[in-house]
Amino acid sequence: MSGRIVAQVTQTCVATLDPVDEEVEIDLDMVFQPDFEELPPGDPEFDRERDLEPLTGDSLDIGEVVAVEMALSLNPYPRAAAAPMIGPDGADSEDGPAPERPFAGLGTLIQKHDKI
C-alpha cells in the first residue's frame, strides 16, 4: 500500500494549554504479508523489519493504518510559539541567570569541615 496523508491537526500546548496548529504530511509505502512468519530469512527483496507488516485475516483496515501512522507522526510535546521556555529550576530561562541552587555551597562547606 502506498499513498500520502496530509492533515491539519490541532494539539494542546504542553506549557500554556493553548491550541497549536500543525500540518502533517506522511508518505506511506508499506507491504502487508499474510504469511509473515513463513518468508525465507534471506529473502533479498524485503527488509523484514522495515518493509513488511503482518496481515491478519483476509482484509485490511486502511483507516486503522492511517490512524496509527498519524499518531506516530504527531509531535509528542507541542509548544505554542509564544510559550515561555522554563528552565529545570522553574525559572523563566529568558529572565537572566537562574537562582542559586540549594546545595550550591555544599562543596565549600565540606572543605571547611575537613580542615577542622
ABEGO torsion letter per residue (X at the ends): XBEBBBBBBBBBBAAAGBBBBBBBBBBBBBBBBABAAABBAABAABBAAAABBBBBEABBBAAAAAAAAAAAABBABBBBAABBBBBAAGBBAAAEBBBBBAAAAAAAAAAAAAAX
